[in-house]
Amino acid sequence: MTPRDQHAEGPGGTADSAAPPKRSDAERNRGRIIAAARAIFRRDGLNASMASVAREAEVGIATLFRHFPTKEELVVAVFTCRMEAYAQATEEALADPDPWNGFTGYIREVCAMQAADRGFADILTMSFPGAQALEERRAQAYQGFLELIRRAKDSGQLREDFTSRDLVLLLMANTGVLSATGDAAPDAWRRLVAWMIQSFQAPARGPLPDPPEDAALFEAMRRASHCVTSPETAKRR
Amino acid sequence: MTPRDQHAEGPGGTADSAAPPKRSDAERNRGRIIAAARAIFRRDGLNASMASVAREAEVGIATLFRHFPTKEELVVAVFTCRMEAYAQATEEALADPDPWNGFTGYIREVCAMQAADRGFADILTMSFPGAQALEERRAQAYQGFLELIRRAKDSGQLREDFTSRDLVLLLMANTGVLSATGDAAPDAWRRLVAWMIQSFQAPARGPLPDPPEDAALFEAMRRASHCVTSPETAKRR
């Protein structure tokens, strides 16, 4: 709970004047907003507007902004738990006794998470430097993934030139397939992921162009998050 | 030239009333609109609005709609020539004496076309059943690509389970990387394409999930084109 929850209006819109609102109204509105945002972001991705979330939650736009003054705060409230699950997936993969199974199972799992939720798919290829809890979980997942890579290379099953940035590339590519195919071909992404995993397998079939630098990829992820952090800029483009 | 070009107003906006406009005004406006649309679509993809094209062309929105009553007509006017080049690329690839070089060179070339023009990248994964000239060139490119596939399989260098739909998947995936990385990591797509091409190479490293059906992929491409054929629907989502 944050201080601004105390100021939320009742559903009838009569609360702001005399008696302080019942706390349960604020809680109920907050819960409805988060549930609505989860559904809308899952279906439409993070480009979905705050207005569409308010409509789905059946609250006024003023109530929505009172609970979440920025879209970024709403996005963080909705997805921090998903990011926790994302971090836990590396732990489970590391528990697999076969390093290649652990590595490939993790990649399939993350791509499946993308397929199940367009909002989370966006989150995975964006960066929110201001959202500490969310970024800490992403960093934790990253450390776990580095360990998965190391194990799979040590066992000789993963190409030496694979880097963690290749997972970011795959996530970006998967987002492209998911948003282009949608309901019309909902399993198409599985084939993309299978092609990529077979290519990751050692031995290398040939040299590859260098991956993008970490800094460049981070900059791309930061810019992509502008549809959340600067909605007006995103709309004008 | 179409009949409606005869009715275009002069740039001063005085022409609609008395004297018929000079034909050169209409031609000049049409040329400016196409050049502006080409630049805007290249940078922003086909989601760019008609209003932004009119602004860039420095013509009124009424003039734009007089030349191109629908966004689809404008898109087709801008991209039919690019689709011609796309079809010719298969001819050139078929002239390569090495079937694998021809096949892989073509894939790299098409992905490079996507990277150079976000609008054309969209076109490649959309379908416009109403735009006959454009779709005929796409069909011609498709026939050429089938021949490239056949040659590369006959020479034993391409996996037997590769299908033309895998190129569509790659184009969708590449669009995802291009739109996520943009200027921040402008060469990242080359690495994605290299991973995929190495995986296409025979012998197969393992089985793959089935590719999407032709009909499903076509339906996905047709739906994707709605941002052009039904702009209002696209905006509401």
Interface residues (C-beta under 8 A of the other chain):
Chain A: D44 T125 D166 L169 L170 M172 A173 N174 T175 G176 V177 S179 A180 T181 G182 A184 A185 D187 A188 R190 R191 L192 A194 W195 M196 Q198 S199 F200 Q201 A204 R205 G206 L208 P209 D210 P211 P212 E213 A216 L217 E219 A220 M221 R223 A224 R237
Chain B: D44 T125 D166 L169 L170 M172 A173 N174 T175 G176 V177 S179 A180 T181 G182 A184 A185 D187 A188 R190 R191 L192 A194 W195 M196 Q198 S199 F200 Q201 A204 R205 G206 L208 P209 D210 P211 P212 E213 A216 L217 E219 A220 M221 R223 A224 R237
